[in-house]
């Protein structure tokens, strides 16, 4: 009489192969998820900058500092459809140039007046922690560098 089924060795081999595949794919998928969250936040910063650019046409020729936190009150002045930042500061100089620093729960992004590119970092990065500890005037000076 012939028995049908798998031996213990065959089952262990299959389990080991599945474990190896999981060890390879989980970090890759995790990295893709993190990248997509970072890109989504970068798009939010870009959207905020565009909204601030439209707002800046109303207040042209003056220095404006905007508190972008939900409790700051200035976020209501900006027609922004994305997710509100947890905190942030934007500066519009008299020439209409914009610098911004804003944070979500995971990332912080900033663009200084002299830069063209938006920099996205983890919220617990040194740059983010240093910026968050500054007072308003120091934040403006940092954004103008």
N, C-alpha and C positions, 0 to 999 in steps of 0.2 A: 504494500500500500504506500503510495506516494503522497507526502504531505505538501500542501500548498501554503505559501506565505513567505515572509521575509525572515532572514536570520537576524540575530542581534547585531552582528557586525555590519550588515547592510543598512539597518536602521541608523546605527551610529554614524556611518559614513554619510548618509543623507543629512542627518542633523548637523554634522560638522560642515558640510558644504553650505547649508542654509546659513549657519552662523558666520562663515567667512563672507558670504554675499552680503549679509546684514552689516557686518563690520565695515565693508567697503562703501555701501550705499548710504548708510545713515549720516555720516559726516558730509557727504556730497549734497544730500537733500537738505540737511541743516544749513549748509553754507548758502545754498540757493535761496532758502527762505530768508536768511539774514540779509542777503544782497537785495532781495525784492523789497524788504522793509526799508532798507537804507535808500533805495531808489524812490520809493513812495514818499519818504520824508524829504528827499531832495526835491521832488516835484512840488511838495507843499511849500518849501522855502521859495522856490521859483515862482509859484503862484502868489505867495505873499509879496514878493518883490514887485511883481506886475501890478498887484492891487495897490501897493504903496506908490508906485509910479503914477497911477491914475489919480490917487489922492494928492500927490505932490503938485499936480497942475492947479489944484484949488488953492494951495498955500505957497505958490511960487515966490521966491525971493526972500524967504525967511528960514532961520534955523528951526527945525522941528525935531523933537525927540518924542517917539511914540513908545508907550509901554504896551507890549503885545500880550501881556498875561491876561487871562480871563477877568481878573479882578481889577486890572489896571484902568479900564474905561476907554482906552484909546482904540481897542480892537473894534469897537462899534463904529468908529469913524471910517473904517476901511471896508470896502465891499469885497469881502473874501469868502468864498464858498467852501473852502477846504476845512479840515479839522483845525480848530483853534489850537495854537501852541500852548503848552503848559506855562511857559514864560518866554519872554523875549523883549528885545529892545531894537528899535529901528531909528536911524538918524537920517534926516534929509537936510543937506546943506543948502545954502542960498542959491547955488548953481543947479539944484535939482538932482544932485547925485545922491544915491542911496547906499547906506550900509545897514547891515542887519545881523542880529544874533538871535536865534530862536531855538527852543528846545522842546522836544516831545518827551515821553517817558523813557525812551531808549537812546535817542540821538540828539545832538546839538549841531546846528549848522550856522555858518556865518559867511558873510561876504563883506569885506572892508571896501571902502570907497576906492582905494587904489587897485583892487583886485577885480578881475573879470569872472573868476571861477568861484563857485560856491564850495566851501569846504564842509564836509560832513564828518563828524567824529562821534565816538561813543559818549554818552552823557557823563560818564565817570572819568573822562580823559582829563589830563592836566590843564589843557587850554580851557575847557568848559568850566572846570572848578575855579580856575583863576578868574575868568570873566565874571562868574556868578558872585564872586566875593567883592567885586568892585562897586564903588558908589556910582551914581549917575554920571557925574562929570568924568570920572576915570573911564567909564564905559564908552562915552563919546570919544575921548582921546584915543582909546584902544581901537575903536571902529575907524577912526580917521588915519590910522597909521598906514 
